[in-house]
């Protein structure tokens, strides 16, 4: 819990500093994180620019969401497959029902013809 609170404090300061300085999220560097950490908790965290860049990457964020129902590419592909399969099943049920109605209509027409012929 303590680590989460410290992280939230650092992120809060980082957001404020970036906003004040006009730094876009993709332009935040390790020096910015260290400045925020020093202000928030009194020490630097010493992350590399690469670590900061990866942590703030929208692509990495989306790709890492692989839990069921998540937004990661694998999950979205899985949900699309389920939807396509479900759609195919629905189309088959609709076609079966259409044929049943068509057959019923034909039987009704034949029954009416017989009644008229009598």
N, C-alpha and C positions, 0 to 999 in steps of 0.2 A: 504493500500500500504506500509506503513511504517513497519508493521509487516512482510510482505513478504520480504522486503529488508533486514531486520535484520536476518530473518531466512536463507536467501540465504547467507548472510555474515557468519553466524555461520556454515552452512553446508560446505561452501567453506573452511573455516579454519579446520573444522573437517576432511574433506577429505585429506587435506594436512598433518595434524598431523598424521592421521591413516596411510597414505602412508609412511611418514617419519619414523614412529615407527614400521612399518610392522604389523599393527593391521588389521586383517581381519574384514569385515563388521559385521559378526556374533559375533565378540569378542568385539565390541565397547560397553562401559559401560557409565553410567551416569557421572562418573568422567571425561571421555574423552570429553563428550558433554559440561560439565561445563568448562573444560579447553579451549575448542574452543570458547565457548560463552564469557568467560572472555577476551580472546585475541581479539575477534571480536567486542564486544559491551561493554566491561568493567564490566560485571556482570555475575554471574552464573545463570542458569535457573532452577536448582534444580529438574530435572526429576528423577524418580526412574529408577533403572536398568531394571525393568520389562517394563516400558513405552518405554524406548530406544530399548529394545529387540523387543518388538511388532512393533514399528515403522520401524525397519530395517528388519523385517521378510519378506522374499520373499513370503511365504505362505499367510501372512496377506495382503501383497501388491496385489497379484493376486486376492485373495478372495474379496477384497474391490472394484474391478473394475466391478461394476454391471450396468453400463450405457449401453444403446443399442449399440451392436457391441463390447462391452468390452471383456476383457479376463477372467473375473470372471467365476467360475465353472457354475453358473446358466445361464449366457449368452452363454457360449460355448455349454451347453446342449441344450439350446433353438435353437441355430444356427444349431446344428446337427440334431435336429428334423425337422427343416425347410428343410435342405438339403436332409434328408431321404425321406420326403414327396414329395419334388420336384423330386427326383430320381425315386420314385415309379410312379409318374405321367408321367415322361418321358418314363419309361419302358412300361406303358400302351399305350401311344401314338405310340411308336415304334411297339408294338405288333399289334395294330389296323392297322397301315400302312403295316406291313408285311402281314397280312391277306388280305388287299385290293389288294396288289401286287400279292399275290398268286391267288386270285380270277380272277384278270385281266389276269394273265398268263394262267389260265385254259380256260377262254373265248377265248383268242387268239388261243390257241391250238385247240379248237373246231372249230373256224372259219377257220383255216388253213386246218383241216381235211375235212370240207365241201367243200372248194375250190378244194382240191385235188380230192375229190369224184365226182365232177361235170364233 
